[in-house]
Amino acid sequence: MLFLLLSLTAATFITKYRRTARDKERAEFRSFIQPKIVEGVFQPPAKLESLYPVPTKEWQWEVIEEVLIDIAGRIKGEYLINVTTLAKKIGVVDRLLLGIKSRRSKVRRESAIKLGYLQVPEAVSALQRMAESKNKGDRIAGLIGLGSLATKEALGVLLSELSSPSRWLQVRLLHMVKNLGSDVIPSLIEALNGADIKVRIMAAEILGDLRAFEAIGPLEDALSSEDKDLRARCAAALGKIGDVHSASKLEFLLEDKAWEVRAQAAKALGLIQHRPSAELLANLLRDRSWWARTNAAEALSQLGEVGFDALRKAVTGKDWFAREKAIEQLQKHDIAYTESNGTISNKL
């Protein structure tokens, strides 16, 4: 028993020692190679031909990939192109393109993600095939890789996947597309005008988050859609973009048959701070939908004094629902109001 215990202790010590030694070796190699890679990225591309000899060990390749990806995540423009160029010249890209075909799932998936981070346009077709895989892990890795590339082909695949029944995947894809920034706006507008209703809804949401002023016209056109979720999402997007010229379209939606649309239109008018809408929003305080009433009250509180005046009037009105929401907002903003019995208060 004692012998077994000593053997296990010795094995644990040896394993820990080897791991410590390996970590130290990796750290030393990184401190040696990182300055050379940085120099290669920030010097003229013509000098990228001979930076250092090809690594001989697997872990050395991994360290080089880590350094390249770390730099790629911190820079933009021509220097980012230099990172990709350097990765090609020293063999990293070829290695990863080979890795994406590996039988080992871990190697395939890591290679796909790294190709995206390194902005390798030649990897799009391989990543597309991976994104279409029936294997969930491979599919997600392919989509993540594509999500890091701002190419039209990559975006097309991401947008087509937005109709996925998996809400988790939808949220992940939304995050990826948003990270691509303004470059994706033309493709998103095209998707907004497409046939797939789920993709149209997601495109509207992203356009709003990106505050895409060039999408105002298409978003306003989509307000006439028969799909209530699309109308609601477009109204929300217009509110985020914040163009006062959209106010008349949003006011019309305050009488929409769907409460989701009325609620989002009210919220949007508040975000735009369209003061002439105060009376219409005050009328919505009597809406049968709790969300519509709540958003109308919050919107009025964003309109300044004209909005607070409308809320004060609602307090003395006969509609209990309107009174409740009005008092809630006046109390929240510490605004005094007069009760129906003449008492001045700012508390329930």
C-alpha positions in Angstrom: 0.0 0.0 0.0 2.8 2.3 0.9 4.6 1.5 -2.3 1.5 2.3 -4.4 1.1 5.6 -2.6 4.7 6.5 -3.2 4.4 5.5 -6.9 1.4 7.7 -7.4 3.1 10.6 -5.6 6.2 10.3 -7.8 4.0 10.0 -11.0 2.1 13.2 -10.0 5.4 15.0 -9.3 6.9 14.0 -12.6 3.8 15.0 -14.5 3.7 18.4 -12.8 7.4 18.9 -13.4 7.0 18.1 -17.1 4.0 20.4 -17.5 5.9 23.2 -15.8 8.9 22.6 -18.0 6.7 22.6 -21.1 5.0 25.8 -20.1 8.3 27.5 -19.5 9.6 26.3 -22.9 6.5 27.7 -24.6 6.8 31.0 -22.7 10.5 31.3 -23.7 9.6 30.5 -27.4 6.8 33.1 -27.4 9.1 35.8 -25.9 11.6 35.0 -28.7 9.2 34.8 -31.6 6.6 37.5 -30.8 8.9 40.5 -31.5 9.9 38.9 -34.8 6.2 38.5 -35.8 5.4 42.0 -34.7 8.3 43.3 -36.8 7.1 41.3 -39.7 3.6 42.8 -39.5 4.6 46.4 -39.2 7.4 46.5 -41.7 7.0 46.8 -45.5 5.3 43.6 -46.9 8.3 43.1 -49.2 10.4 42.2 -46.2 8.1 39.4 -45.0 9.7 36.8 -47.2 12.3 35.6 -44.7 11.3 36.2 -41.1 12.6 33.0 -39.4 12.9 29.3 -40.1 9.9 27.0 -40.2 9.0 25.6 -36.8 9.8 21.9 -36.2 7.5 21.1 -33.3 3.7 21.1 -33.1 3.6 23.3 -30.0 5.8 25.9 -31.8 3.2 26.2 -34.5 0.5 26.6 -31.9 2.4 29.5 -30.2 2.9 31.2 -33.6 -0.8 30.9 -34.4 -1.7 32.3 -31.0 0.6 35.3 -31.5 -0.8 36.0 -35.0 -4.4 35.7 -33.8 -3.7 38.0 -30.8 -2.2 40.7 -33.1 -5.1 40.3 -35.7 -7.6 41.0 -32.9 -5.9 44.3 -32.0 -5.3 46.0 -35.4 -7.2 46.9 -38.6 -6.6 48.0 -42.2 -3.3 47.4 -44.0 -1.6 46.0 -41.0 -4.3 43.3 -40.6 -3.7 42.4 -44.3 0.0 42.1 -43.3 -1.0 39.6 -40.6 -2.8 37.4 -43.2 0.1 37.8 -45.6 2.7 36.8 -43.0 0.5 33.8 -41.9 0.6 32.6 -45.6 4.3 33.2 -46.1 5.4 31.2 -43.0 3.0 28.3 -43.8 0.4 28.8 -41.1 -2.5 29.2 -43.6 -1.6 26.0 -45.5 -1.3 24.2 -42.3 -4.8 25.4 -41.1 -6.4 24.6 -44.5 -5.1 21.1 -44.2 -6.3 21.0 -40.6 -9.8 21.8 -41.6 -9.9 18.4 -43.4 -8.6 16.5 -40.5 -10.4 13.4 -39.2 -9.9 14.7 -35.6 -12.9 17.0 -34.8 -10.8 19.2 -32.4 -8.3 19.9 -35.1 -11.0 20.6 -37.7 -12.9 23.0 -35.5 -9.8 24.9 -34.2 -8.5 25.3 -37.7 -11.8 26.7 -39.0 -12.0 29.3 -36.2 -8.3 30.3 -36.6 -8.7 30.8 -40.4 -11.5 33.2 -39.7 -9.6 35.1 -37.1 -6.6 35.4 -39.5 -8.9 36.8 -42.2 -8.1 34.2 -44.9 -10.5 34.8 -47.8 -9.3 31.6 -49.5 -10.9 29.7 -46.7 -14.5 30.8 -47.4 -15.4 27.8 -49.5 -14.0 25.3 -47.0 -15.7 27.1 -44.2 -19.0 27.1 -46.1 -18.8 23.4 -46.5 -18.1 23.0 -42.8 -21.0 25.3 -41.9 -23.3 23.0 -43.9 -22.2 19.9 -42.0 -24.7 17.8 -40.2 -22.3 17.6 -37.3 -23.4 20.4 -34.9 -19.9 21.1 -33.6 -18.4 21.3 -37.1 -21.3 23.5 -38.2 -20.8 26.0 -35.4 -17.0 26.1 -35.9 -17.6 26.8 -39.6 -20.0 29.6 -38.9 -17.7 31.1 -36.3 -14.9 31.1 -38.9 -17.2 32.7 -41.4 -18.4 35.2 -38.8 -14.9 36.6 -38.6 -14.7 37.3 -42.3 -16.3 40.4 -43.8 -16.7 38.9 -47.3 -20.1 38.9 -49.1 -20.0 35.1 -49.5 -19.4 34.6 -45.8 -22.2 37.0 -44.8 -24.6 35.2 -47.2 -24.1 32.0 -45.3 -24.5 33.6 -41.9 -27.7 35.3 -42.9 -29.1 32.1 -44.4 -28.5 30.5 -41.0 -30.4 33.1 -39.1 -33.6 31.2 -39.7 -32.2 28.3 -37.7 -34.7 26.9 -35.2 -32.0 27.1 -32.5 -32.4 30.4 -30.6 -28.9 29.9 -29.1 -27.4 29.7 -32.6 -29.5 32.7 -33.8 -28.1 34.8 -30.9 -24.6 33.7 -31.7 -25.0 34.5 -35.3 -26.5 37.9 -34.6 -23.5 38.7 -32.5 -21.1 37.6 -35.3 -22.9 39.7 -37.9 -23.0 42.8 -35.7 -19.3 42.5 -35.2 -18.7 42.8 -38.9 -19.8 46.4 -38.7 -21.0 48.8 -41.4 -19.5 46.7 -44.2 -22.5 44.3 -44.0 -25.2 46.9 -44.3 -25.9 46.5 -48.0 -26.2 42.7 -47.6 -28.5 43.2 -44.6 -30.8 45.5 -46.6 -30.9 42.9 -49.3 -31.8 40.3 -46.7 -34.5 42.6 -45.3 -36.1 42.6 -48.8 -35.8 38.9 -49.2 -38.4 36.1 -48.9 -37.4 34.3 -45.7 -39.4 36.0 -42.9 -37.1 34.9 -40.1 -34.1 36.3 -41.9 -35.9 39.5 -42.6 -36.7 39.9 -38.9 -33.1 39.3 -37.9 -31.8 41.6 -40.6 -34.1 44.4 -39.3 -32.8 43.9 -35.7 -29.2 44.1 -36.8 -29.8 47.2 -39.0 -31.3 48.9 -36.0 -28.4 47.9 -33.7 -25.9 49.2 -36.4 -27.9 52.5 -36.6 -27.9 52.1 -40.4 -29.3 55.4 -41.7 -29.2 54.0 -45.3 -31.7 51.3 -44.2 -34.4 53.8 -43.1 -36.3 53.6 -46.4 -36.3 49.7 -46.6 -37.3 49.5 -42.9 -40.2 51.9 -43.4 -41.3 49.9 -46.5 -41.3 46.8 -44.4 -43.7 48.3 -41.9 -46.5 47.4 -44.3 -45.7 43.7 -44.1 -48.5 41.3 -43.1 -46.1 39.7 -40.5 -46.6 41.4 -37.1 -43.2 40.4 -35.8 -41.5 42.0 -38.8 -43.5 45.2 -38.4 -42.6 45.3 -34.7 -38.9 44.7 -35.3 -38.7 47.3 -38.0 -40.4 49.9 -35.7 -37.9 49.0 -33.0 -35.0 49.4 -35.5 -36.3 52.9 -36.7 -36.4 54.0 -33.1 -32.7 52.9 -32.5 -31.7 54.7 -35.7 -33.4 57.8 -34.4 -34.4 59.8 -37.5 -37.2 62.1 -36.7 -38.5 61.8 -40.3 -39.7 58.3 -39.5 -42.1 59.6 -36.8 -45.2 59.8 -39.0 -44.8 56.2 -40.1 -44.4 55.2 -36.4 -47.4 57.2 -35.3 -49.6 55.3 -37.8 -48.5 52.1 -36.1 -49.9 53.2 -32.8 -53.2 52.0 -34.1 -51.9 48.7 -35.4 -54.0 45.6 -34.7 -51.1 43.8 -33.1 -50.1 45.0 -29.6 -46.5 44.1 -30.2 -46.4 46.6 -33.0 -48.1 49.3 -31.0 -45.7 48.8 -28.1 -42.6 49.0 -30.3 -43.9 52.0 -32.2 -44.4 53.8 -28.9 -41.0 53.0 -27.6 -39.4 54.1 -30.9 -41.2 57.5 -30.7 -39.8 57.9 -27.2 -36.2 57.1 -28.5 -36.7 59.6 -31.3 -38.0 62.1 -28.7 -40.7 63.3 -31.1 -42.7 65.8 -29.0 -45.6 66.3 -31.4 -46.5 62.6 -30.8 -47.3 63.3 -27.1 -51.1 63.4 -27.6 -51.1 60.1 -29.5 -48.9 58.5 -26.9 -51.2 59.7 -24.2 -54.1 58.0 -25.9 -52.1 54.8 -25.9 -52.0 54.9 -22.1 -55.5 53.5 -22.3 -54.5 50.6 -24.5 -55.7 47.1 -23.6 -52.1 45.8 -23.8 -49.9 46.2 -20.7 -46.8 46.5 -22.8 -48.3 49.2 -25.0 -49.4 51.2 -22.0 -46.0 50.8 -20.4 -44.0 51.8 -23.4 -46.3 54.8 -24.1 -45.8 56.0 -20.5 -42.0 55.6 -20.8 -42.0 57.3 -24.2 -43.9 60.3 -22.8 -41.3 60.6 -20.0 -38.6 61.0 -22.7 -40.4 63.9 -24.4 -39.6 66.5 -21.6 -42.2 68.9 -20.2 -44.8 68.2 -22.9 -44.6 64.5 -22.0 -44.8 65.1 -18.3 -47.8 67.4 -18.9 -49.6 64.6 -20.7 -48.8 62.2 -17.8 -50.1 64.7 -15.2 -53.4 64.9 -17.2 -53.7 61.2 -17.2 -53.4 61.1 -13.4 -56.7 63.0 -13.1 -58.4 61.1 -15.9 -61.1 58.4 -15.4 -59.1 55.5 -17.0 -57.5 53.5 -14.2 -54.9 51.9 -16.4 -53.7 55.2 -17.8 -53.6 56.7 -14.3 -51.5 53.8 -13.0 -48.9 54.1 -15.7 -48.7 57.9 -15.5 -48.1 57.9 -11.8 -45.5 55.2 -12.2 -43.4 57.4 -14.6 -44.0 60.6 -12.7 -42.9 58.9 -9.5 -39.8 57.5 -11.2 -38.7 60.9 -12.4 -39.6 62.6 -9.1 -42.2 64.9 -10.8 -45.0 66.3 -8.7 -48.6 65.8 -9.9 -52.1 66.6 -8.7 -54.5 63.9 -7.7 -58.1 63.9 -8.8 -59.0 65.2 -5.3 -56.6 68.1 -5.6 -53.8 66.7 -3.5 -50.3 67.5 -4.8 -48.1 64.5 -4.6 -45.2 62.5 -6.1 -46.0 59.3 -4.3 -48.6 56.5 -4.8 
